[in-house]
Amino acid sequence: MSAMGLLATPTQVLAAASTAIVGVLDRPARIGRVVAVLPVAVHIATGDPDLPLVCVATADAVRLPCSLVVRALPPVAVDDRVELGGGRIVVGDVEVRPSRWWQPSKPRLRDVDEARRRLKMVAPDIEDLREWTSGRAEPGPMSTDGDLAGEPVRAVLASGAPLAELVPELLGLGPGLTPAGDDVLAGALVALRTAADPAADTLAATVEAADPATRTTTLSAALLTHATRGECVPELAGFLDALDGRADLTNALARLRAVGGTSGSALAVGVRLALGTAT
């Protein structure tokens, strides 16, 4: 986008915004960059390590913890510059300004032992990764290439080593906007936070030390940052709520596995690994 585009009076669009992005909007304006343009979402790199990415999305997109939901996406292209701050985001010739706020999903388990018992009921479905090679993935947020994602992750997990030891191998492993290895780590991080397990701090520190920003996609690194805080997509929160007895477990797992091409399945695997070994 040209400098003239930044100076032009933009068309204002109102959005429902995640409270997770308040820090980006409340500061003085700075320049970010569009890193992905999808049919239902625009991903903007912020340059802020605490919130690496902001997503401007329609209601049809997976609701990421860093999303602003709008009726229609602004016309932009990858590498366009974006102004962030001063209470707004200027994307192309459109000013996106929050008109209301929502809290990102941050689930909590009331009874971890009961959650583990219920997890055993669906463990065979979670552990069956055959759908990871079904080729059902479609381009979009939280999707990966179903033909390629499952086998390398399966090979790494087959070692049986503690998940924290596998971080260097899993980080960035797999194709797509959210590689399956990252999704496994994100699912585990959220599950451990949900269970208030001290292992969450160890895994989060290991992931952060591995520097996801240089090892995986901008989107995936951002979602891992949210996961270290226990923040996640609603479908993962719904599955954890179901493990806590607050929703139908079979339906919740089906909704989670429908996220992206393999992302939901990989997130579920991370939950199983975390809650199966939590202390």
N, C-alpha and C positions, 0 to 999 in steps of 0.2 A: 504494500500500500504506500502511496506517495506521501510526502510531507503535507501536500495540499489536502489530501484526504483526512489527515489528522486534524487540520485546522478548520475544515468545513464544519458547518453546523449539522450535527447528526440527527437522524430520526430516532426518537426515543421509543424504546420497547420495554415494557414492564415484565419482570420475572419473579418467579418464586425461587428464592435462593437458600442454599444451605448455610447454616450458621458457621460452618467450618471455614468459609471464605471471608468472614468478617475482617480478619486481619489484613487481607489483601486489599479490600475495598476501602478500609478506613485510613490507610496510609496515603501520603502524597503520591500523585500519579507517577508511574514508571512505565517503561515499554516492555511488553511481552511479545511472544511470537506464536503464530498458529503452527501447530506441529501435525495436526491431522484434521481432515474434513471428511465426515462420514454422512450418510443420508439422514441421520437423526442427531448428529452431534458435531460440535466443533471443539477441538482440544487446544488449549492455549497454555504454553509453557510460561510460567511467571518469573522464573529466576529466583524464587524464594525457596530455600531448602525445607522450610516448615510447611509449605503448601506449593509443591512444584507445579501443579497443574490445576487449571480451572476449566470446567466443561460447560459450554452453553449447549443445551440439548432440548429437544422436544419431549413431549410426554410419552412418546413411543420408545424412547431410549431407556436402557437400564439406568436407574437413578444412582449415579455415583455420589459418594459423600461430598464431592467438590462441585456439584452441579448447580447451574442456574437454569430453570425450566422456562422455556418461552414457547409461544404459539408456532413460530416459524423461525428457521435459522437465517442469519444474515448471510449475504453473498460474499464469501471470502475464499481465499486460496491458501494452500500451505506456504509458509514463510511470510505471509502478511504480518505486518506489525500491528500490535494491539496496545491500546492505552488502558492500564489498570490502575485504579485508585481514585481518590476523591469521591467515593461513593458510587462509582460506575465502572463499566467496562465498555470501551468504544471499539467495536469490531467492524471494520470496514466503514460504511457510512451509517452505522446503527449504534446508538447508545443503549446499552442494556443496564437497566437500573432496577434493583430489587423493590418490589411493592409489598412483599410479605416474605416471611422466613419459615424454614422448617429445620428440624433437628435431624442430622444424619443418624442412620440406624446404629445403635450401640447396645447390643443385647446383653442381658445378664441372666445367668442360670440361678434359680432359687435352690435347686437340689441337684448337685453334681452327680451324686451316686445314682439317682433316678435317671438322669440324662445318659449316663453310661449304660444303664440297663436297657433303655430304649434304643440307644445307638446299636446295641448288639442285634436288635430286631431287623435293622436295615443294613448291617455291615456287609452281608453278602452282595447286596445291590451296589453298595459304594465301591467294594473291592473289585467288582466286575468291570474292568476297563475296556471291554470289547467295543463299546460304542465310541471310544476314542479313535478308533480306526475306521469308523463308518463313513467318513467323508461328509458328514452332515453340517459341517461348519459353514457359515455364511459371513461375508465381511460385515464388520460392525463393531461397536463397543463390546468389550469383554468377549471377543471371539478369537479362536485360534484355528489353525488348519487341522481338521480332524484326522487327515491321513497321516500326519507326522507327529502329533503331539504326544500320543500315549506311550509309545515304545521306549524312548529315551528316559522318560520320567519313571516308568515302571522299572527299568533297569537300575536306576539309581536307588530307588526305594527298596529294591530286592536285597540290598546289602544288610538291611535291618539295623543300620547304625542309627544312633540318636539323631533326630531331625536337625539339631543345631550343628552337628558335624557335617551334615549334607548340604548346608547352605551354599558353599562355594560351587558345588556341582549343580544344584537346582536353580540357582539364580540365573535368570535369563534363558533357561533351557526350554526350547520349543519355539515354534514360529508364532506369528500373530502379534496383535497389540498387547495381549497379556499372555505371555508364555506360560505353559502349563506348570512348569516348575515354580514360577512365581505364585501362581494361584494356589498351589499346595501350601506354600509358605504363608500366604495371606490367610487361608482358611485356618491353619494351625494357630497363627497369631491371634486371630479374633476369638477362636475357641478358648485358648488359654486365658485371654483377658476376660472372656465371658465367665469362666470358671474361677476367676480371681486366683489363678495359679501363679506362684512365683516364677515358674519356668518361662512365663511370658516375657519377663525382663531379660532373661538370658538369651532367648531366641531373638527378641527385638534388638538387643545390643549386637548380636552376631550378624544379623541382617544389615544393620546400619553400618557396622564396621566393614562389611563387604562392598559398600558403596554402590547401591543399586543404580544410582544415576549414571554410572559409567558402564554398567553391566547389562542393562535391559532397556526396554522402551520407556519413554517419558511417562506414558500412562501407567504402565505396570509399576514403575518406581514410585509414582504418586500413590497408587493404591496400597502398596506395601507400607508407605509412610502412614496412611490412614489406619491400616491394619495394626500397626504397632500401638495405636491408641484405642484399638477395639472398635473402630468405625468400619462399616461394611455396606454392601448393597442390601436392599430390603429382602431379597430372596435368601441370602445367607442368614440374616437375622430371623427370618421366618422359620428356617430349618432349625436353628438353635432354640427358638421359642417352642417348636414342636417337640424337640428333645426334652424340654422342660414341662411337657404335658399341656401346653397352652394352644395347641393346634393339631390338626390331623397330620401324623408323621409321614404317611405315604404320599399325600398330596404335597406336603412341604418339600420333600425330597425331589419329587417330580418337577416342581416349579424351580428349584435350585438347579437341577440338571439341565433345564431348558435355557439357562443363561449362556449365551454365546454358543460356540461350537463345542468346546471342551471345558470352558472356564468353570461352569457350575459343578461338573463332575470332579474337577481338580480341587475346587474349594471343599467339596464334601470329603475327599480323601484327606485333605489337611485337617479337617475336624476329627475324622476317625483317628488319625495318628496322634493328635494332640490329646483328645479325651481318653484315648486308649492307654496313654502313658502318663497322664497327669497324676501328680502326687497330692 
